[in-house]
């Protein structure tokens, strides 16, 4: 990162500006704008998130907002209602109230004397969700948006559910917001009524996971604010980005495919980071691209920002398995549109222990690289086929491949019943690259899986898009799931996971109306894998691994199931980008990352990061422990000292599918002389065959004395989960 101290325009900062809402609540904003905007109004750019502008995001905010402001914009960072120094309470994510507030903020900005009446929105994660959701409401001043690490489908492509199966990040994110939504405002900013504001938040608090568990199907709760319900609602230009290591790697290409507005897409090797801070690297000069976007769409500058490919993606080279990377080697490739004419589908049949190339699909398959909906079903909505069983589920070990001769698939059946240990090296659904949280060597995972491996590749093969697997399956249980992994296997045997997908088989036809399986009946299902760009070198092998559990990344089915996979009708379909297709870009199309220097932060205690897998051979108890402790640090510009410690623990015993347990616990502390507040939260999730059980606590402390305490004990039906 190159820090820039000379910008085209001198700027001023207003650290706390209140914006009135029509119901009387005051929202808190931090504003950076050119000094000259008093005489020469400029467009306003809104970032709207719940993560505390006065401390926890102040370092990050200070890198990009003053930079953009120095190029001729008023950058406005607003704490969502009920967070930071904003009034009210935050009860859940992406509620109607939140979006109404955003529309009022934009209207207020457009009326300010230093604003020319034009606005934009930008952000990553929640901020990107907010920008996309508000843009679909078409506020009159909003001219364009810039979004990173987002989704257009809140049910099928967020941290809650994947293929109808519940992600453990459903618990982790609920724990995060249980803490953030109950933090106090800063007395130095809001004055003596800070305590009343804080206790209003504590009194209103509920563990968000309760609502998230009560909606295991795609219903109105998730349809609200999902652009995928009506892509035509978006009418303003959008610059969209994400990273292959992020959980949101699918939305960029889906957005490019479905919206009919000026649009550009960018996908790097990054985890859940803004591209100028991208990890794994290389990070890029993203803020320069953002300024060019605003200049063109908000100021009318003819700067060629729409020239070149619609999508630029980082084609990742092969790397050994690791839980973190500083850099991912590769190159940029460009696509003139999406679906791309440079990508074609190639089918590999499941035969014996092998992946066997079939005929390459021709022009009719072009553009199929992400030809699945976010809900995991085919774009053409083909329902799963149910047919009489050709054979009952065979007895077998986890991952047993029945031998097969030649290419004939008739009557060939493979069975798998995976142990709960499959998934311990899966990493995080959305990598943050801190602590190291990417998937490790897949060989141990493959020991409990059904595995199909290609012959060594005669030439380098590259893929770009979303692979998918077509399967003919039977299940011994009415509720079952399948996890599908695609790996790059080096000549020495090490296996690096490239991408994966999961399907709750009761959701095979519909996320709206899941239906139990009939044991012994044969179903045709399709499992999409997350989008990726990956190069498989000559001499390496491609591996497909199937398992019936993927814990703790995915919460297991109620009971272990024996899954029978029929070779007939089963195949892996890869979105291949042939090497002779043009890259559409040359070298690095982006400049060096740059931004403004962040303010000083003094570390008072050491941080701690852990990602530890343990397994007892006495009681067969396995555990994954995650610690993210940033230590206590002082923000020198305002003197506030903040500590944040988050712990996650996921346990199970042997192959007891009623034993999985997840716990997330947060401690957040805020202090300066004469003021010391601490929040402690804990959420424990367990399950039996019928229900999820949630046990949660919230405690608030002032000057070391507990002043608030509440406990929740809830039971929620699993409903095909």
N, C-alpha and C positions, 0 to 999 in steps of 0.2 A: 504494500500500500504506500503510495507516494502522497504525502500530506501537502496540501496546497494552501499557501497563505496569501497569495495574490490572486484575486478574483476580478472579473470585469467590473463589478459594482461593489461599493462599500455597503455593509449591511448593519442593521440593528436588531437586537433581540429583546422581546418582551416575554418574560418568563412565566407570568401568570395573568392571563386575560380571561375573564368570564364571559361565556356566551349563554344568553338566557333562552330557555325552552318555553314553549307556550304554557306548560303546566307549572311554571315557576321554578323548576330545577335549574341550577346554574352549572354548566359544564366548564371545565378548566382547560385552557389552551396555552400552548407555548408557541410563539410566533417569531420567525426570522423573516425579514423582508429588506429590500434595498432601501437605503436612506432616501434615495430619489423618488421612491413610490409616494411620498407625500405630495409631490408635484406631478409625477408621471405614474399613474396607477398601472399595476401589473396583474397578471393572472394569479390566482391563489391555488395552492396544492394542499390537499387535506390528507393526513394520515390519521387513522381513527382506530385506536386499539385500547385494550384494558390493562396494559402492562407497566403503568406508572412512569410518566414522562419526567418526574422530578428526580428520580433516582435510577430505577432498574433498567430503563432504556435510554437514559440520558447520554451515555457514552456512544452508543450506536447512533442515536438521533443526531448527535453533534457532528458526526462524520458526513452525513448526507444532506440534512436540511440546510445548514448554512452554505454548503456548496451549491445547491440548486438555487437558493436565494441569491447568491452572488452572481448568478447568471440571469437574474431578472424575474424572480418569482417570489411571492409571499408564501412561505412554507409554514403550515399550521399543523401542529401535532396536538390532538385532542384526546384526553382520557375519556373513555366511554363512561356513561352514567354508572355511578356506584363504584368507580375505581379511581385511584390516585386522589386528586383534589376535586374531582367532580362530585356533585351531589347525587342523591338517590341511591338505589340499590341495583346490583346486577344479579339477575335471577337465573339466566341461562344464556346460551350463545345464540346470536342471530335472530333475536326476537323482533317482532313488529315494532316495538318501542325503540329498539336500537336503530332500525332503519329510518323511522320517522325522525328521530333525533338527528341523524346524519343529513337528512334532507333539510331540516331547519338550520343546521350548521352551514351547509352550502349556500342557502338563501341569505343567511347573515353575512357570510364572507362576501358574496356578490354585491352586497349593499355598502360595504366599507369604502371609505373615500380613497384608500390606497389600493383597492382592487378594481380592475377594469370591467368587472361583471362576468368574467370567464373563470371557470374552476376546473381542476382535475383532481383525481384521487389516486393514491399509490399505497403500496404496502406489501408486506410479506405475511403469509399465514393468515391470521385473523384480519389483518389490515387489507390483505388481498381479497379475502372473502367479502369483507365489507364493501370494498370498491366495486367488485363485480355485482354484488347483490343490489347495491344502491344504483349502479348504472342501469340495471334492468328496470328500475322504477322511473328512469328518464327525467331526472331533475333538470330544469331548463338551463341552468348555468353550466352543467357538466359537459366539457368538451372532449375529454379523453381520459383513459385510465392506464396505469402501469401496475401490473400485478405479478407476484412471485410466490411460488409454493402455495397453490390454491386448488380448489375443486369447483366444478360446476354441478356436482351431484353429492349432496350432503349424506345420503344414505350409503350409496354403493362405492364411493371413492373418497372416504374420509377416515379418520382414525377410529371410527366406531365399529363398522362392520365391513367385512370383505367377503364377497360371494355369499352373503347371508350368514357367515360365521362371525362371532364376536371376537374382536381384537382385544388383546390385553391393554392396548393403548386407550381403549374405552375407559378403563379404570385409571390408567396413569394420567390422562388428560383431565379426567374428573377430579383427581387429587390436586392437580396443578391449580385448577380454577377454584376449588374449595378453599385454597389458601389465598389466591390473588383477590378473590371477591370479598374477603373478610379483613383485608389490611386497612390500617387507619390512614386518614389524610395527614398531611404535615401541618402541625399547629402553627408553624411560622408563616404558612401561606393562608390557611383558612381561619385562623384565630381560635378563640376560646371554645367555639362550639365543635371543635374537632372530635371531642369525646362523644357527643350526641350523634355526629355523623358515623363514627366508628360503630357504636352500638346499634344504630339503625341497620348497618350492614350485618352485624352479628345476629341480630334478631331475625333478619329476613333469610339467613343462610339455610340452604338445603344442599345435601350432596347431589350434584348434577347427575351422577350416575344412576340415580333412581329413575329419573325420566328417561334416560337413554336406554335403560334396561326395559322399561315399560313399552318401548317402541322397537321391538326386534324386527318388525316388518317395514316395508316401504309404505308409509302412510302419510297423512297430511302433515304430521310433525316434521318429517324430513323433506317433503315436497316444498314446503314453505322455504323460499329463498334459494331454491335449487334452480339454476338457470337451465339445466337440462330439461326441465318441464316445458320451457318455451324459449328456445334459443333466439327466436325473432325479437324477443323483448330487448335484447342488447342492440343499441343503435349508435354507439359511439366507438371510435377507434380504440384498440387495445394492444398493448405490448405485454406479452405473457412469457414468463420464464419459470423454470424449475430445474431440478437436478436429478440425475439417474440414481443417486444414493438416497434421494428423498422419498417419502411415502406418496408424494403428489406428482409422480413422473408421468402420469397418464393424461392429465387434464389439458396440457398445452396442445397436444395433437388433436384431442377431441374438440377443443375450442376452435382450432384452425379449421377443422373439418365442417363444423356445424353452424358457425355464425357467418353472417353475410355483412361484415363491416370491414373497413381497413384494419389489417391485423398483421402482427409479426410474432414469431415464436422463437424461443431461445432455450435450449436444454444443454446444460453442462454436466460435468461429472460430480456436481456438488451434493452435499447433504442439505439439511433444512437451513440454508443460509442465503443471504442476498449475494448476487453474483460477484460484486466487488469485494466481498468478504468470503468468497467461495472456498469451501473445504470439502473434499479433497480439491487441490488445485488442478489446473491453473485458474485462479481468479482473473477477472477481466475488468476492463474499464467501463463498467456498467453505468456509472453515473453520467459519463459523457454521452452514452446512448440515450439515457433518460432525458437529459437536457435537449438533445436533438429531437426527441419525440415531442416534448412539450413545445419546443420552438416551432415545429411544423404545425401541430394540431391546435395549439392555443394561440399562437402569434401569426400563423400563416407564412412562416419562413419557408422558402423553396430550397430545402437543404438535401434533397435526395434520400430522406430517411426511409422511404418506401421502395427504394431501388434494391436490387439483389434478391436473394431467395426469401421466400416467406418464412421458412424454418431453417435455423442454424443449430446443428446438434453436434455434440462432441462424440466422435467415434472412438470408443475406449479400446485400447490394446489389452492384450492378455496380461494379467498380473497374478502372482502367487496369492493364495488366500491370506487375508489379514483382517483384523478387526478395525484397522484404520490405515489410511494412506495420506501422506502429505501431498502427493501429486498422483494423478492418474494419467499415464502417457496416452497419447492419442492425437487426433487431428479434428479440425472442424470440417463438417460436410454441410452442404446446403441443399434444400429441396425447394423447387419452384412453387409447390403447393402441397396440400395434404388432403386426400391421399396423394402420394408421390408417384410419378411415372418411373422413378428410379428403383422402386421396390416391387418385388414379385414374391409370390408364395411358393415355397418348396415343401413338399410333404415327405415325412419320414415315417415308415410303418413300424409298428411294434411287433418284432418277430423274435421269439426266444428271449435271449438276453440282449438283443441288439436293436439299434435303430437302423432301418434299412431304407435308403432313398427310394422314393417312388417317382412317378412322372412329375416333372415340374409343371405347375399350373401356369397357364398362359395368360393372355391379356385379360381374360375374364376375371382373373384373380388380382390384377393390379389394383393397388390401393387398398388391399385387404389387411394391411399391416396393423391397423387398429379398428378393423371392421367388426368390433363388438361394442355393445353399449356399456356404459359404466356399471350397469347392474349385472354384467357377466354373461349376458346371453347374446346370441348372434344378432347382428344388426337387422337381419330380416325377421327376427322374432320367431325363429323356428322352435317349436316346443320340443322338449325331450321325447324321444321315441320310446314307447313301452312295447316290449315284445315278449312272447313266451320264452321262458328260459330254455336254452339249449342244454344246460347242465346245472345241477345244483352247485352252490358254492363248495369248492373243494377244500378239504382239510389241508392245512399247510402252515409253515412257519411265516413269521413276518418277512415279507420280501421274497417269497419263494417264486422263482421263475421256473415254470415247467418247460423242459426242453422241447424244441421245435425243429423240424427239419425243413430246409429250403425256405421258400417264401409263403407257403400255404398257411393260411390262418384258420382254416376250417376246424372248429372244435377245440382250438388251443385256448386254454384258460390259465391265468396267473392269479395267485391269491396273495393278499397282504393284510396283516393285522398288526399295526405298528405299536411299539411300546411308547409310553408317555415321554420317554427320554428323547424321542425324535423332535427336534426343535430347540434343544438347549443351546445350540450354536447358531440360531437363526438371526441373532441380532435384533435390532429395534425396527418396528414398522416404518418409522420415519427417523432416519439417522440424524443426529445432531453433532456427530463426530466428537462428542465430549460427554462422558468418557467414551473410549473406543467402543462402537456399538454396531459395527458391520458384521455380516456373517463370517464365521471362521471355516476352516477346512471341512468340506462336506462328507468326508469319508465315513466318519462315525455316524452321521445322520443316515447315510446310505445303508448302514448295516441293519437298520430297522425299516427299510423301504424296499419297494419293488423298483428295480433298476434296469434301464435299457441304455446301452452305450454304443455309440457309432464306432466304426473302424477309424483308425487314424486318418485324418483328413489329408487328401492328396494335395490340396491347395488351400490358401487362406480363404475363409468364408466370413462375410460380414453380414450382420442383421441390423435392421433399424425398424422399430415398431413394436407391436405387441404379439409375441408368439401365442399360440393357443394349442390346446390338446383336445382332441375328439376321442371319447372313450365309450365303450360298451361295457357297462358294469352291472353287477348285482351286489346287494348288501344283505348281511345277515340280521341287520337291525333296521327299524323304521326311521331312525334318525342317525345319520352318519355324515362324515365329511371326508374330503380328499384334498391333500396338499400336493402341489405339483412344483417341482424345482428343476430348473435348467442350469447345468453346470458346464464349465470349461475344464476339461481334465488334461493336465499336462503329462508329458511322457513319463515323469517320475511318479505319477499317480495322484498328485495333489489335485484337489477339486475345488474350484472357486465358483461359488454360486453367482450366476449371471442375472437371473430373475426368477420369480415364482408367482404362483397364484393359488387360491383356495376356493373351494366351493362347498357350502353346506348343501348336501344333496337333496334336502327337502325344498330347497330354493331352485331346483333345476329348471323349472318352467317359469317361476314368478317369485319376485321378492315381495309382492303384494299379498299373495295367497299361497304360502308354502304348503306342501302336502307330504305326508310321511311316505316313505318307501314301503313297498310290499316285499318282504324278504323272499328271495328266490325269483323275483321277476327281473327282467333284463331291461335296462334303461340306456338310452343314448344321451350323453351329456357333453357339454362343451365347457372347458375351463380356460378362460383367458389368463395370460400371465402379464405382469406389469411391463410397460413399455421400456425399451432399452436400446442402446446402440453398442454393439460389441463385435470385436474382431476375434475370430477363432483361428489361430495360426495353423499352417500346415504341420502335420505330425501330432497335433492335439486331437482330442476326441470330444464329442458332444454327448452329454449324459442327461437323460430324463429320469427323475426319481419321483415315485408316487408313494405317499404315506397316508395313513388314516388318522393321524394326529400331527400337530405341529405346535406343541405346547413348549413354552408359554406365549409365543407370539399370538397364537389363536387359542381361545378357550375350547377345551375338548368337548366332544359329544357326550351325552349322558352315560353311555355305555360303550365298551369297546366293540368294534364291528369288524367282521371278516368281509373284506371287499374282494370280489372276483372281477378280474379285468379280462375281457375277451379280446384276443388279437383281432378277430374279425371286426372291422369298423373302428379300430383304435389307431390313432396316428398323432404325430407331432407336426404342426404346421409352423414353419419359420418364415418371417418376413425378410427375405434375403435381398441385400443391396449388392449386386454384382460389382466386382472390382473395376470393370471397364466402364461403369457409369461415372459421369463427371461429378467431381466434388462440389462444383458451383462456387467454391470459394478458394482462394489461394493463400497459403500461410495462415497467419493469425489476423482475422478481420477486426480485432478489437485492440484498443490501446491498453496501456498499463493501468491497473487499478489506482484511482486517486480519490481523495476526499479531503475534508478539513480535519485538522488535528483535534482529537477529543480532549475534554478537560481532564485535569489531574484527578486520579483516584489513588488513595493510599491504602495498601493492604495492611490490615491490623492482625489478622490471623491467617494461617495457611489454608488454602483450599484442599479438598480431598475428592478423588474420583476413584470409583471401584466398579468393576464388572466381573463378578466372581461366580463360577459354577462349582457346586459341591455335590457329592453323592456319597451317602453312607452305605457301606455294604453290611452293616449290622441291622439297621431297621429299613433299609432300602429307600430312605428319604432323600430326595433330590431338591436342590434349591438354586435359584438364581438371585443374587443380591446385587443391587445397583445403588451406588451412592453418588450424588451430585451435590457437592458442598462448595459454594464459591468463597467460603470464609467470610469474616467480617471485614468490610471495607468502608472507608470514609470518602464521600463525594465532596471534594474540597470546595467546589463552587457554592455549596449551600451548607456544608458542615454536617449533613445527615450521615449517620453510620447505619449500614444495612448488612444483615446476615441472612443467608438463605441456605437451608440444607434440605434436600429431598432424598428420600430413601424408598426404593421399591424392593419387594421380596416376593418371589413366586416359588411355591413349593408343591410337591406331589410325592406320593408314596407308591413305589413299585408301579404296577399297572392298575391301581385302584382309580377308576375314572370319577369317583366321588371325592377324591382326596385333593384335587387342585385348589390352591388358595393363593390369592393375590392381596398384597397389602401395599398401600402407598401412604407415606407419612411425611409431613412437611413441618418445618419450623422456620418462621420468618420473624426477624427482629429489626426494629427501627428505634434509633436512639440519638439523642444529642443531650447536652447538659440540661438537666431538669426534666427530661422526658425519656421514657424507656418502655416500649411496648413490644409484646411478643405474641405471636399466634402459633398455635400447634394444632395440626389436623391429622386425623388418621382415618383411613377407609379400608376395611377388610371385606373382600369378596370371596365367598365360597359357594358351593352348589351341591345339591343332591340330584337324584334322577328327575325331579319334577320342578324344582325351584332354584333361583338364585337367592342367596342370603347376603344382605349388606349390613355391616356393623360399622358405624362411623361415630367419631367424636370431634368436637370443636371446643378448644379452650383459648380464652383470651387473657393475657396477663398485663398488668400495668405496674411498673416499678417492682417486679418480681412477685406480685400478689395476683392470684387468679381472680378475675372479676366477671368472667363469663364462662359457662360450661353447658354443653348440650350433647346428648347422645341420641343416635338413631339405630333402630333395629328393625329391618324391613325384610319381607319375603316376597319375591316377585316370580310369577310363573315363567318357565323357560320358553314355552311356545315354540317348539321345533328347533330350539337352539342347543 
